[in-house]
């Protein structure tokens, strides 16, 4: 009872209408939805010459520490880990194409993280977000929802790349895709029937069923390991492995990609924080993040830790909405996720058996639920409807949230100017447009 009282007092469980048990189930759901990063991040970054075992340690430590900082400082149900996308740019473009060392890349990530932290602690990040008009804030949530649902359908094998088209229907002869489709149909029913831990149950059941289902490659989806646990190999060769000398000597070459990392992580990470918190109904009466400085600083500090232990930028994960939809409302969700990440060092053989088809139904469902903000759009006003709808469409088609945000901001500015609502064309809004123009130019030059 004393522990329950402490948890309730520290995380404000009662005030946010939740319980310790519900928070822990939500944490397990979030971890199940994002645990793929334990395997994927080392696989991607090891192409730079970094040791894969060291990367496994760096991935787990950065995710556990970053999530714990967010949980204890900001009290939000948001998990963090090395970001997908930035790790690919780090490995394939920064190191692979530009030829700089991975030590220099870590230096760049570290310096960017310090800039994030400075902006967060001085409230500049809050001021930048305050400059976003309501249609853009609404578009952030809807865009993230649509993107998450798309990722779920793609990992399920129900949507696939087709030559001459953006996407096409997957192979329905694939038993793995049909298993995921069954989960996509059944999971909402579990949620509708208010089954506790519905999303987690869905993931576990599909993982077990995968033991009897073969994928398109003829292999069983769920391959059970010989040992459920293993003692991790601890290596420290990536810790503090910075190369400031090469970074400074090649600063002119690295400036475009440095700015690209800075802008993309600043806005994409902020949009994720805002979108997930909005879905959890935790925004303040004025529509801002609760204790925004702590939330933003936690996000930035996580990247400082990530670079220090040897991985690419750490950021808030959109998969956190899986835990939110399971009832998670406080930082106790993050504490649970952090503990599970720490245990994953010993339980990696068991965790890595979860097939992507098992997490797909949860991602599709939470993506759809996040898009409930579409009903708030005033379709009779062009400046209120076109920006969020355009953001959602462009984000899904390009699979780039930043591009979606850029198009939404451009459309909003042009529409309010055309409708002669000049008071809404603020200097802050024009500055945001200029930043997004810079981002698109940098993106084009890097790609």
Helices and strands as residue ranges (DSSP letters): H 2-11, H 20-34, H 37-45, G 46-48, H 52-69, I 70-74, E 80-82, H 86-88, I 89-97, H 102-121, H 124-130, H 134-156, E 159-162, E 165-169, H 175-192, H 198-209, H 244-249, H 251-279, H 292-309, E 314-316, H 320-325, H 332-351, H 356-370, G 371-376, H 382-398, H 401-418, G 422-424, H 427-446
